[in-house]
Structure formats: C-alpha cells, structure tokens
C-alpha cells in the first residue's frame, strides 16, 4: 500500500522515454517531412503528440517534438489528428521549427556568466 502511495506521489519508474506511453505509428510522408504519431496514453485518452522529422542537406535527420493539448478517446483518431495538425504546422512554420529556441539560448548564456 505504501509503495503505491509513494509511486503516485513521486512518479513511477516504468514511464516510457520522452513521456510517450504508446508505440510510434508508421511515419507519414508530407512535403519531404516525416510525421510520426506517438500519443501519450492518459487513462484511456490519447494526447496528440509525436515527431516531425526532415533530413538536412548533409543527410542528418532534423527532429522537432510536436505536442498538443488535444485528448481523444481512440488511438486511430489521435493519429489522424496528429498528422492533420502537423501538416498545418509544416505549412505555417516550415523549417523554422528546427531553429534553436532563443529563450533556451539566453538561459544557457546566463548560466555561463555565473
């Protein structure tokens, strides 16, 4: 009983890497990008999340973690929404999604100065 209580308070060690609790779906190709749905299973509901990948000029794979707050009751519907939202994101943002986050750069610069 105490073990269950402590694991609920402090988290379980059986969590999947990167927060995902399901296997990745087959990649979907879109305008040279690869969209991979890997939703997070939360008590029977699936959170829209996964990866958007694209090889750069040297062939190295660029990767962007894509997560949304949308929750759906079925895995198939979640995978479909992941692809739809990713396609819209690709159309709106394009390769800028792979640019370094300037907020993180300023955080690391301030840490170096200390």
Steps between C-alpha positions, in 0.01 A plus 500: 500500500779745589683412177191594297463825694865599452501410131192720455667788679845475347427339163554152375826366365314323218433813295592484132780724375402855395165467678342287229315194625412346163692363205566731208272469197635446150649825364293710257688688226395862433692751283834336583422479872435184697214517752504238776206481739588377849215603729514502876241262649335663802235278660346388172532839330775574246688831489602621152879484489787362298788607279555697182825405326683610187849427370722806460735563205768270647248218557487544878145466636355816655235432761225708663288374790135583428257500795150637533244508780232321294376175658307237304340171610633291207860443390410505128324837532798635692743385230283664234484828692878491556557477124245774421639743759859422401425570134349837592802576721740410219309726259506792748848469652707289261865442583497775764373232741856362510661833595642520853259646754634849583357471853719198568807673356455793740460258792825323420679834447394620846616171653845541340537849649446377856 
